[in-house]
Amino acid sequence: MNGRFRKLETRNSKACAEPAAAGERIEIPWNGLLVFFALVFSGAANARGQTVNANQKPKLLEDVGIDQRLNEQIPLDLVFRDESDRPVRLREYLGKKPVVLAMVYYECPMLCTEVLNGLLASLKNMQLDVGKQFNVVTVSFNPREKPALAANKKRVYVGLYGRRGADEGWHFLTGDEPEIHKLARAVGFHFAYDADTGQFAHAAAIMVLTPQGRISRYFFGIDYPSRDLRLSLVEASGEKIGSPVDAILLYCYHYDPTTGKYGLVIANALRIAGLVTVVSLGSFLLILFRYERREVVRKDLGVRI
């Protein structure tokens, strides 16, 4: 059986299905298409109604975001702890090479992992090498996280990066709350703690710093084109400062299983994906219907297929 079916009329005008003959066209009734579109678009409308609250910024996010503070000097004497629990000053990673700075927290259940994964993918596609032409500094903004957790993250990401010298060039830091907030303010990174969930609300971005510790460029979201990142590092190495970019912020916000509502980080993505699916299916069926109607007309006119 070839799995295709055609419509047959029985004596009582009820439709049944049987395998179509080889080479026979499938006919899709117009009223079936209307029903399909009604169901799909009503479902899309319901889905939009269920996620409309995601467009209303929760109070927690009122002060969450990222300001582009280009040419701002970060405080180089802030003390953090590296993955081996050694106290370090930020200036230890600067001075000769540009730096990619990522502010995340290591136990983040959603967006921070995507930030690090996006950064890793971009780094792997570049000819420049971490530890040779530039450094990467990842700083946790959760003061409760400790160096042991940072060491685990480093082991994973340096291992996945897989290039010699990366262990000396990609650093994972933790720190105390005052130092974290000073660095965050300097780079325009605003976040908030949600006591109800024990999570942080924050946006997603990485920054490129010049060797002297000035902010040269921002990359927003979780996808950082390798070519753009490489060019930004080359410019930053010459102490050049980039221009502000249009920012479409992704927020890390939780999914509440008690209400069934998604946070801002994925609600828009779900809406877009649903719309793409609806448009794709609708276009396919419309094209198929038109083709079948044309074939029926040709048969009625005696045109051989």
C-alpha positions in Angstrom: 0.0 0.0 0.0 1.4 3.4 -1.0 -0.3 5.2 1.8 -2.2 7.7 -0.4 -6.0 7.9 -0.3 -8.7 9.3 -2.6 -12.3 10.2 -1.9 -15.0 7.7 -2.9 -18.8 8.2 -2.9 -20.9 5.3 -1.5 -24.6 4.8 -2.0 -25.5 6.8 1.0 -23.1 9.6 0.0 -20.8 8.9 3.0 -17.0 9.3 2.3 -14.7 6.4 2.8 -11.1 5.9 2.0 -9.2 3.4 0.0 -5.7 3.3 -1.5 -5.3 5.4 -4.6 -4.1 3.9 -7.8 -0.5 4.5 -8.8 0.0 7.9 -10.3 -3.5 9.1 -9.2 -3.7 12.6 -7.8 -4.9 13.4 -4.3 -7.9 15.8 -4.1 -8.3 18.0 -1.1 -11.8 19.4 -0.7 -12.0 23.2 -0.2 -14.2 23.0 2.8 -11.5 20.9 4.5 -9.0 23.6 3.9 -11.4 26.2 5.5 -11.8 24.0 8.5 -8.1 23.6 8.8 -7.4 27.3 8.6 -10.2 28.0 11.1 -8.7 25.5 13.6 -5.1 26.7 13.1 -5.8 30.4 13.4 -8.1 30.0 16.3 -5.4 28.0 18.0 -2.9 30.7 17.2 -5.2 33.3 18.6 -5.7 31.3 21.8 -2.0 30.9 22.1 -1.5 34.6 21.7 -4.1 35.3 24.3 -2.3 32.9 26.7 1.1 34.7 26.3 -0.1 38.3 26.1 1.0 38.8 29.7 4.6 38.2 28.6 4.5 41.6 26.8 3.7 43.3 30.0 7.0 43.9 31.7 6.9 42.4 35.3 7.8 44.8 38.1 11.0 42.8 38.7 12.2 43.7 35.2 11.7 47.4 35.5 15.4 48.0 36.3 16.8 45.0 34.4 18.6 45.7 31.1 21.9 46.7 29.5 23.2 50.2 28.9 25.8 50.6 26.2 28.6 52.4 28.0 31.1 52.5 25.2 34.5 53.8 26.1 33.7 53.4 29.8 36.7 52.3 31.8 36.0 49.2 33.9 37.6 49.2 37.4 40.7 47.2 37.0 41.5 46.8 40.7 38.3 44.9 41.6 39.2 41.6 43.3 37.5 38.4 42.4 38.4 34.7 42.8 39.4 32.5 40.0 38.5 28.9 39.5 41.4 27.8 41.7 40.1 30.0 44.5 43.0 32.5 44.0 42.2 36.2 44.5 42.8 38.0 41.3 42.5 41.6 40.1 40.8 42.2 36.7 43.9 44.0 35.4 45.7 40.6 35.4 43.7 39.6 32.3 44.2 42.9 30.5 47.1 45.1 29.5 48.3 43.3 26.4 45.3 41.7 24.8 41.6 42.5 24.3 39.1 40.6 26.4 35.6 39.2 25.8 33.6 39.7 29.0 30.6 37.6 29.8 28.5 38.2 32.9 26.4 35.2 33.8 25.7 33.0 36.8 26.7 29.4 36.7 23.6 27.8 38.1 21.3 29.8 35.8 18.6 27.4 34.6 18.1 29.0 31.2 19.8 31.9 29.4 23.3 32.0 30.9 24.0 28.5 29.5 22.8 29.7 26.1 25.1 32.8 26.4 28.1 30.6 27.1 27.1 28.1 24.4 26.7 30.9 21.8 30.1 32.3 22.8 31.7 28.9 22.5 30.3 28.3 19.1 31.6 31.7 17.9 35.0 31.1 19.4 35.3 27.7 17.7 34.6 29.2 14.3 37.3 31.9 14.6 40.9 31.6 13.5 42.0 33.7 16.5 42.8 31.6 19.6 41.7 32.2 23.2 44.9 32.8 25.2 47.0 33.9 22.3 45.3 36.9 20.6 42.7 37.6 23.3 41.3 36.4 26.6 37.9 35.5 27.8 36.7 36.5 31.3 33.4 35.0 32.6 32.2 36.6 35.8 29.4 35.2 37.9 27.1 37.9 39.3 25.7 35.5 41.9 27.7 36.2 45.1 26.7 32.8 46.5 28.5 30.9 43.8 32.0 29.6 44.7 35.2 28.8 42.9 34.5 25.0 42.8 31.4 25.7 40.6 33.5 28.0 38.4 36.1 25.3 38.1 33.5 22.9 36.8 32.2 25.4 34.2 35.8 26.0 33.1 36.5 22.3 32.7 33.5 21.9 30.5 33.9 24.9 28.2 37.6 24.8 27.9 37.3 21.1 27.1 34.7 21.7 24.5 36.8 24.5 23.0 39.6 22.1 22.7 42.5 24.4 21.7 45.9 24.5 23.3 46.5 27.5 25.6 42.8 28.1 26.3 43.2 27.0 29.9 45.4 30.1 30.4 43.1 32.4 28.4 39.6 31.6 29.5 38.8 32.4 33.1 35.8 31.8 35.3 35.5 34.1 38.2 33.3 34.5 41.3 33.2 37.4 43.7 31.6 39.2 46.6 28.5 41.4 46.1 30.2 44.8 46.2 32.7 43.9 43.6 30.1 42.3 41.4 27.9 45.4 41.5 30.7 47.7 40.7 31.7 45.8 37.6 28.1 45.4 36.6 27.4 49.1 36.9 30.6 49.9 34.9 29.5 47.8 32.0 25.8 48.8 32.2 24.6 45.3 33.2 21.5 45.6 35.4 20.0 42.5 37.0 17.6 41.7 39.9 17.2 38.8 42.3 13.8 37.1 42.5 13.4 35.8 46.0 10.3 33.8 45.2 12.2 31.5 42.7 15.8 32.0 44.0 16.8 33.0 40.5 18.1 36.2 38.8 16.3 38.2 36.2 18.8 39.6 33.7 19.4 40.2 30.0 21.9 38.5 27.6 25.0 40.1 26.1 28.8 39.9 26.0 31.2 42.8 25.8 34.5 43.3 24.1 37.1 45.3 26.1 40.3 46.9 24.9 43.6 45.9 26.4 43.3 49.0 28.7 39.9 47.9 29.9 37.6 50.2 28.0 34.3 48.9 26.6 34.7 48.7 22.8 31.6 46.7 21.7 28.4 45.0 22.9 26.9 41.9 21.4 23.3 41.2 22.5 21.4 38.0 22.6 22.9 34.5 22.5 24.2 34.4 18.9 27.5 36.2 18.2 28.6 36.0 14.5 32.2 34.8 14.4 33.2 37.3 11.8 31.8 40.3 13.7 33.4 39.1 17.0 36.7 38.7 15.3 36.6 42.1 13.7 35.6 43.6 17.1 38.6 42.0 18.8 40.9 43.3 16.1 39.6 46.8 16.5 39.7 46.6 20.3 43.3 45.4 20.2 44.1 48.9 18.7 42.1 50.6 21.4 39.3 51.5 19.0 35.8 52.0 20.3 32.8 50.7 18.3 29.5 52.4 17.7 26.2 51.7 19.6 24.2 48.9 18.1 20.4 48.3 18.1 19.6 46.1 21.1 17.0 43.4 21.1 17.2 42.2 24.6 16.5 38.6 25.7 15.5 38.4 29.3 16.1 35.5 31.5 12.9 35.0 33.4 11.4 31.8 34.8 8.6 29.5 33.7 5.9 29.3 36.3 4.3 25.8 36.2 1.5 26.9 38.5 0.2 29.4 36.0 1.4 27.8 32.8 3.0 31.1 31.7 6.4 31.5 30.1 8.7 34.3 31.0 10.0 36.9 28.6 13.0 34.9 27.6 11.0 32.5 25.4 7.5 33.8 25.1 8.2 35.9 21.9 10.3 33.0 20.5 7.3 30.6 21.0 4.9 33.1 19.3 7.2 33.6 16.3 7.7 29.8 15.9 4.0 29.3 16.0 3.4 31.9 13.4 6.0 30.5 11.1 4.5 27.0 11.5 1.0 28.3 10.7 2.2 30.3 7.6 4.3 27.4 6.3 1.5 24.8 6.6 -1.1 27.2 5.2 1.0 28.0 2.2 1.8 24.4 1.5 -1.9 23.4 1.6 -3.0 26.3 -0.5 -0.4 25.5 -3.2 -1.4 21.9 -3.1 -5.1 22.7 -3.4 -4.5 25.0 -6.4 -2.5 22.4 -8.1 -5.2 19.8 -7.6 -7.9 22.1 -8.8 -5.9 22.8 -12.0 -5.5 19.0 -12.5 -9.2 18.5 -12.2 -9.9 21.2 -14.7 -7.5 19.7 -17.1 -9.2 16.3 -16.8 -12.6 17.9 -17.4 -11.2 19.5 -20.6 -9.8 16.2 -21.8 -6.2 17.2 -21.3 -4.1 14.2 -20.9 -1.9 14.2 -17.7 
